Amino acid sequence: MLTSANTSVAPSDVYTDFSGLAKLKNEAREQSPESIKEVAQQFESIFIGMVLKSMRAAKLTEGGLMDNDQSKMFQEMYDQQLSVELAGKPGIGLADVIAKQLSPQENVVADVLSLADYRARPVRSPFIGKKLPQLENINSKEEFVGQLQGFAKKAAKELGIDAQVLLAQAALETGWGQHVMKTADGQNSFNLFNIKAHSKWDGKKAVINTLEFHNGVPRQEKASFRAYDGYDESFQDYVQFIKQSPRYQKALQQGTNAERYMHELQTAGYATDPAYTDKVMRVYHNKELAEMNTSTISLMNKRSQ
């Protein structure tokens, strides 16, 4: 959440009470240009938040089938943080106009120029060039599907397979996103498919104890796994990992036949668990995933496109 040591207005005033706007404006007129810029950025975040709220109210960004009070609460929290992330640099241009209006040297002509200046600016979507924030913790099956189905559909399209089986595989590997492995410093690895970090991998790693099967016998081993900066990167790397490996080409030839795809993937050595395919398919038929194909992709998921 954006705050500033130079302003005395509490963040809760900025986001939840329009009376905070007057306080911000008064303080900005008395302080430095840097303070004015930050105040203007907070004004812009409020405007973006109002736009997002209006879009939600118009049902332009809702998934629909899995809406409930809890999901709506998390969505409001997400939109609030999203409005902060989208404001400022480069933002949508509104902060620059506001900063100009709040600057003492500009106040004489601000009322005349601000509207014309704003209209003269090129239209720029606040989503262009921005990597939107992702929730690190997933606490339910509904959150898992809601947050990841957009990434899954994009990855599945590139692979030519069923998106639902990708989510099923990720759900099995991570316990529906609630047991994603951590790096040594306790950070989320965002590794949904538990892809190992072999010698050619030069990215971040997570080293953990893992259960591997050798000739059907389970054994604990310490292994390195790939780590990413977000769940979208995990899906992107999975696509490259499968497409670039010759041993998985037979699996890709199965198209949208989910069970055949997983069978060929396991046969090619993706997993050592002899019951891996059966386990993935049990998750595949879970009702949360079965409902996925009838729901629309929410705004949260569109960040991957």
C-alpha positions as CSV (number, residue, x, y, z in Angstrom):
1,M,0.0,0.0,0.0
2,L,1.4,3.4,-0.9
3,T,2.3,5.7,2.0
4,S,4.7,8.6,2.4
5,A,6.7,9.9,5.3
6,N,6.0,13.5,4.0
7,T,2.2,13.2,4.4
8,S,0.1,12.8,7.5
9,V,-3.0,11.4,5.9
10,A,-3.4,7.7,6.8
11,P,-3.7,5.2,4.0
12,S,-7.1,4.2,5.2
13,D,-8.3,7.7,4.5
14,V,-7.0,7.6,1.0
15,Y,-8.7,4.4,0.1
16,T,-11.9,4.4,2.0
17,D,-13.0,7.9,2.6
18,F,-13.3,10.7,0.1
19,S,-12.8,13.3,2.8
20,G,-9.1,12.2,2.7
21,L,-8.9,13.8,-0.8
22,A,-9.2,17.3,0.7
23,K,-6.5,16.6,3.3
24,L,-4.2,15.3,0.6
25,K,-4.7,18.4,-1.6
26,N,-4.1,20.8,1.3
27,E,-0.9,19.1,2.3
28,A,0.4,18.9,-1.2
29,R,0.1,22.7,-1.6
30,E,2.3,23.2,1.4
31,Q,5.1,20.7,0.7
32,S,7.8,19.7,-1.8
33,P,7.3,18.8,-5.5
34,E,8.2,15.2,-4.6
35,S,5.3,15.1,-2.1
36,I,3.0,16.6,-4.7
37,K,3.9,13.9,-7.2
38,E,3.1,11.1,-4.6
39,V,-0.2,12.8,-3.7
40,A,-1.1,12.9,-7.4
41,Q,-0.2,9.3,-7.8
42,Q,-2.6,8.4,-4.9
43,F,-5.3,10.4,-6.5
44,E,-4.8,8.4,-9.7
45,S,-4.9,5.1,-7.8
46,I,-8.3,6.2,-6.3
47,F,-9.6,6.9,-9.8
48,I,-8.4,3.5,-11.1
49,G,-10.0,1.9,-8.1
50,M,-13.3,3.5,-9.0
51,V,-13.1,2.3,-12.6
52,L,-12.4,-1.2,-11.4
53,K,-15.3,-1.1,-9.0
54,S,-17.6,0.1,-11.8
55,M,-16.4,-2.7,-14.0
56,R,-17.1,-5.3,-11.3
57,A,-20.6,-3.8,-10.7
58,A,-21.3,-4.1,-14.4
59,K,-20.2,-7.8,-14.4
60,L,-17.5,-7.0,-17.0
61,T,-14.8,-8.8,-15.1
62,E,-16.5,-11.4,-13.0
63,G,-16.2,-15.2,-13.3
64,G,-19.7,-15.7,-12.1
65,L,-20.1,-19.4,-11.1
66,M,-17.8,-19.4,-8.2
67,D,-18.7,-16.0,-6.8
68,N,-19.3,-15.8,-3.0
69,D,-18.8,-13.4,-0.1
70,Q,-15.3,-14.6,0.5
71,S,-14.2,-14.4,-3.1
72,K,-15.7,-11.0,-3.4
73,M,-13.8,-9.8,-0.4
74,F,-10.5,-11.1,-1.8
75,Q,-11.4,-9.5,-5.1
76,E,-11.9,-6.1,-3.5
77,M,-8.6,-6.4,-1.7
78,Y,-6.9,-7.4,-5.0
79,D,-8.5,-4.5,-6.8
80,Q,-7.4,-2.1,-4.1
81,Q,-3.8,-3.2,-4.5
82,L,-4.1,-3.3,-8.2
83,S,-5.1,0.3,-8.4
84,V,-1.9,1.2,-6.4
85,E,0.2,-0.8,-8.8
86,L,-1.3,0.7,-11.9
87,A,-1.0,4.3,-10.7
88,G,2.2,6.4,-11.2
89,K,4.9,5.2,-13.5
90,P,3.8,5.2,-16.2
91,G,0.2,5.2,-15.0
92,I,-2.6,6.5,-17.1
93,G,-1.4,10.1,-17.2
94,L,-3.9,11.4,-14.7
95,A,-1.2,11.8,-12.0
96,D,0.8,14.3,-14.1
97,V,-2.3,16.5,-14.7
98,I,-3.1,16.4,-11.0
99,A,0.5,17.2,-10.0
100,K,0.4,20.2,-12.3
101,Q,-2.8,21.4,-10.8
102,L,-1.6,21.1,-7.2
103,S,1.7,22.8,-7.9
104,P,1.7,26.4,-6.5
105,Q,3.3,27.9,-9.7
106,E,0.7,26.2,-11.8
107,N,-2.4,27.1,-9.8
108,V,-3.1,30.4,-11.6
109,V,-3.8,28.6,-14.9
110,A,-4.5,25.1,-13.7
111,D,-8.3,25.3,-14.0
112,V,-8.0,26.5,-17.6
113,L,-5.3,24.1,-18.8
114,S,-5.8,20.9,-16.9
115,L,-8.9,19.6,-18.8
116,A,-7.5,20.5,-22.2
117,D,-4.1,19.0,-21.3
118,Y,-5.7,15.8,-20.1
119,R,-7.8,15.5,-23.2
120,A,-4.8,16.2,-25.4
121,R,-2.8,13.3,-23.9
122,P,-2.7,10.1,-26.0
123,V,-5.0,7.3,-24.6
124,R,-3.0,4.7,-22.8
125,S,-4.4,1.6,-21.1
126,P,-3.2,1.3,-17.5
127,F,-2.6,-2.5,-18.1
128,I,-0.1,-2.0,-20.9
129,G,3.5,-2.7,-19.9
130,K,2.5,-3.6,-16.3
131,K,3.1,-6.9,-14.6
132,L,0.1,-7.2,-12.3
133,P,0.6,-8.5,-8.8
134,Q,-0.1,-12.1,-8.0
135,L,-1.4,-13.6,-4.8
136,E,1.4,-15.6,-3.2
137,N,-0.9,-17.7,-1.0
138,I,-3.8,-19.8,-2.3
139,N,-6.1,-21.0,0.4
140,S,-8.8,-23.0,-1.4
141,K,-9.7,-24.9,-4.5
142,E,-11.8,-22.0,-5.7
143,E,-8.9,-19.6,-5.3
144,F,-6.6,-22.0,-7.1
145,V,-9.0,-22.3,-10.1
146,G,-9.9,-18.6,-10.1
147,Q,-6.3,-17.4,-10.1
148,L,-4.7,-19.9,-12.4
149,Q,-7.3,-20.9,-15.0
150,G,-6.3,-18.0,-17.3
151,F,-2.6,-19.1,-17.3
152,A,-3.7,-22.7,-17.8
153,K,-5.8,-21.9,-20.8
154,K,-3.0,-19.9,-22.4
155,A,-0.4,-22.6,-21.8
156,A,-2.8,-25.3,-23.1
157,K,-3.5,-23.4,-26.3
158,E,0.3,-23.3,-27.0
159,L,0.6,-27.0,-26.3
160,G,-2.6,-28.1,-28.0
161,I,-3.9,-29.9,-25.0
162,D,-6.7,-29.7,-22.4
163,A,-6.3,-26.8,-20.0
164,Q,-8.2,-28.7,-17.3
165,V,-5.5,-31.4,-17.2
166,L,-2.8,-28.8,-16.6
167,L,-4.7,-27.5,-13.6
168,A,-5.2,-31.0,-12.4
169,Q,-1.5,-31.8,-12.6
170,A,-0.6,-28.5,-10.8
171,A,-3.2,-29.2,-8.1
172,L,-1.8,-32.7,-7.5
173,E,1.8,-31.5,-7.4
174,T,1.1,-28.6,-5.0
175,G,-2.0,-29.7,-3.0
176,W,-4.2,-27.2,-4.8
177,G,-1.6,-24.5,-4.5
178,Q,-1.4,-24.7,-0.7
179,H,1.9,-26.5,-0.6
180,V,4.1,-24.8,-3.2
181,M,7.7,-25.4,-2.3
182,K,9.8,-22.6,-0.7
183,T,13.3,-21.4,-1.5
184,A,16.0,-21.4,1.1
185,D,15.1,-17.8,2.3
186,G,11.4,-18.8,2.7
187,Q,10.1,-17.3,-0.5
188,N,7.5,-18.8,-2.7
189,S,9.1,-20.7,-5.6
190,F,5.8,-20.5,-7.7
191,N,6.8,-23.9,-9.1
192,L,3.4,-25.5,-9.8
193,F,4.7,-28.5,-11.7
194,N,7.7,-29.4,-9.5
195,I,10.1,-29.2,-12.5
196,K,13.6,-30.0,-11.3
197,A,16.5,-27.6,-11.8
198,H,19.2,-29.6,-13.7
199,S,22.6,-28.5,-14.7
200,K,21.4,-26.3,-17.6
201,W,19.0,-24.3,-15.4
202,D,20.6,-20.9,-14.5
203,G,17.6,-19.4,-12.7
204,K,16.6,-19.4,-9.0
205,K,16.3,-22.7,-7.2
206,A,14.5,-24.4,-4.3
207,V,16.3,-27.3,-2.7
208,I,14.0,-29.7,-0.7
209,N,13.6,-33.3,0.3
210,T,11.4,-35.2,-2.2
211,L,9.9,-38.6,-2.5
212,E,11.1,-40.5,-5.6
213,F,10.3,-44.0,-6.8
214,H,13.0,-46.4,-8.0
215,N,11.7,-49.7,-9.4
216,G,8.5,-49.0,-7.6
217,V,10.1,-48.4,-4.2
218,P,9.8,-44.9,-2.7
219,R,12.9,-43.2,-1.4
220,Q,13.6,-39.8,0.2
221,E,16.1,-37.7,-1.8
222,K,17.3,-34.1,-1.7
223,A,16.8,-32.3,-5.1
224,S,16.9,-28.9,-6.6
225,F,13.7,-27.5,-8.2
226,R,13.2,-24.4,-10.4
227,A,11.9,-21.2,-8.9
228,Y,10.1,-18.4,-10.6
229,D,8.8,-14.8,-9.9
230,G,5.2,-15.7,-10.5
231,Y,2.7,-18.5,-11.4
232,D,2.6,-17.2,-14.9
233,E,6.3,-17.9,-15.3
234,S,5.7,-21.5,-14.0
235,F,3.2,-22.1,-16.8
236,Q,5.4,-20.5,-19.4
237,D,8.4,-22.7,-18.4
238,Y,6.2,-25.8,-18.3
239,V,5.2,-25.1,-21.9
240,Q,8.9,-24.7,-23.0
241,F,9.9,-27.8,-20.9
242,I,7.4,-30.0,-22.6
243,K,7.7,-28.6,-26.2
244,Q,11.5,-28.7,-26.3
245,S,11.9,-32.2,-24.9
246,P,11.9,-34.9,-27.6
247,R,10.7,-37.5,-25.1
248,Y,7.4,-35.7,-24.6
249,Q,6.4,-35.3,-28.2
250,K,4.3,-38.4,-28.2
251,A,2.3,-37.0,-25.2
252,L,1.6,-33.8,-27.2
253,Q,0.2,-35.9,-30.0
254,Q,-2.7,-36.9,-27.8
255,G,-4.3,-33.5,-28.1
256,T,-7.2,-32.9,-25.8
257,N,-7.4,-36.5,-24.6
258,A,-6.3,-35.7,-21.0
259,E,-5.8,-39.3,-19.8
260,R,-3.7,-40.3,-22.8
261,Y,-1.7,-37.1,-22.5
262,M,-0.9,-37.9,-18.8
263,H,-0.2,-41.6,-19.6
264,E,2.3,-40.7,-22.3
265,L,3.9,-38.0,-20.1
266,Q,4.4,-40.5,-17.3
267,T,5.7,-43.2,-19.6
268,A,8.3,-40.7,-20.9
269,G,9.6,-40.2,-17.4
270,Y,7.9,-37.0,-16.2
271,A,7.1,-38.6,-12.8
272,T,8.5,-41.7,-11.0
273,D,5.3,-42.4,-9.1
274,P,3.7,-45.4,-10.9
275,A,0.2,-44.2,-10.0
276,Y,0.8,-40.6,-11.2
277,T,-1.7,-40.7,-14.1
278,D,-4.5,-42.1,-12.0
279,K,-3.9,-39.5,-9.3
280,V,-4.0,-36.7,-11.8
281,M,-7.1,-38.0,-13.4
282,R,-8.9,-38.2,-10.0
283,V,-8.2,-34.5,-9.5
284,Y,-9.2,-33.8,-13.1
285,H,-12.7,-35.0,-12.4
286,N,-13.0,-32.8,-9.3
287,K,-16.1,-30.6,-9.4
288,E,-14.1,-27.3,-9.2
289,L,-12.2,-28.2,-12.3
290,A,-15.3,-29.6,-14.0
291,E,-17.0,-26.2,-13.6
292,M,-14.0,-24.4,-15.1
293,N,-15.0,-24.9,-18.7
294,T,-18.3,-23.1,-18.1
295,S,-16.9,-20.1,-16.4
296,T,-15.3,-17.0,-17.9
297,I,-11.7,-15.8,-17.3
298,S,-11.6,-13.0,-14.7
299,L,-9.6,-9.8,-14.8
300,M,-7.0,-11.4,-12.5
301,N,-6.3,-14.0,-15.0
302,K,-6.1,-11.6,-18.0
303,R,-2.7,-10.4,-16.7
304,S,-1.1,-13.4,-18.4
305,Q,-2.3,-12.3,-21.9
